[in-house]
Amino acid sequence: MLAGFIIASLLAACGSRLIDASTEARAVLAPAGTLRVGVYPGSPSSMVRGPAAGEMRGVSVDIGRELASRLGVPAEIVVFERAAEVVEAVKTGRADMAITNATAARAKEVNFTAPLLGLELGFLVRPGSSLTSIDALDRPGMRIGVSQGSSSQAALAKLFKHAAVVTAPSLRAARELLSAGEIDAFATNKAILFEMADAAPGTRVLDGRWGTEHLAIAVPKGRDAAMPYLQRFADDMRASGAVQRAALRAGLRGTVPPDAP
């Protein structure tokens, strides 16, 4: 009888957590029985390849797998070409979650938790470039590359008055445009820019930043019932250091506090 009372008391104390994790949250966040995590290659905040064959690293990869583990379902890493395709996949329900820049425009299409981390926005310039300051980029004749459909494309189209904004269908295409001299600089978050610079000798990430990305967990609209659970999960990932460990494992650079302007 005493044992039954103790068990009942424990269930009462932990009941909301158990219900969230084992029933409603699992059914809402992973309705197909698998948590499909949307990622795109070349960004440590999303997915980069590890040294072992088939190994994937990245904040989205690691945090997505941890969420799947807590929900008690398998994680499926679904790879897309670029960030805009990941957001579209979450919007249409072809992916169950992703970690991406939580802009106001995207918040109309998907639901976000509070930010997990911040990333500086910067520019990568081609080999031999005389450019040393981001203030010198917005002038006639300058061609600034961005990923097609990215938040950087939308922001720079408004910010720049003179420079031309050139879209690239993928990060690989952006590297090729920069190498061929078809763009003078490429703009995105510095986590990606440092990765690109490592693979392209002679390119440089300019000092300074022109903004900040605020990376948060995104899930499809209509899954509001699980948002309290998801926000508690996001808070725990930050407080426990899991986000920082995932960033370190992926070699992510250019981070700032998640509430940085």
Buried (B, 14 or more C-beta within 10 A) or exposed (E): EEEEEEEEEEEEEEEEEEEBBEEBBBBBBBEEEBBBBBBBBBBBBBBBEBEEEEEBBBBBBBBBBBBBEBBEBEBBBBBBBBBBBBBBBBBEBBBBBBBBBBBEEBEEBBBBBBBBBBBBBBBBBBEEBEBEEBEBBBEEEBBBBBBBBBBBBBBBEEBBEEBEBBBBEBBBBBBBBBBEEEBBBBBBBBBBBBBBBEEBEEBBBBEEBBBBBBBBBBBBEEBEEBBEBBBBBBEEBBEEEBBBEBBEBBBBBBBBEBEBE
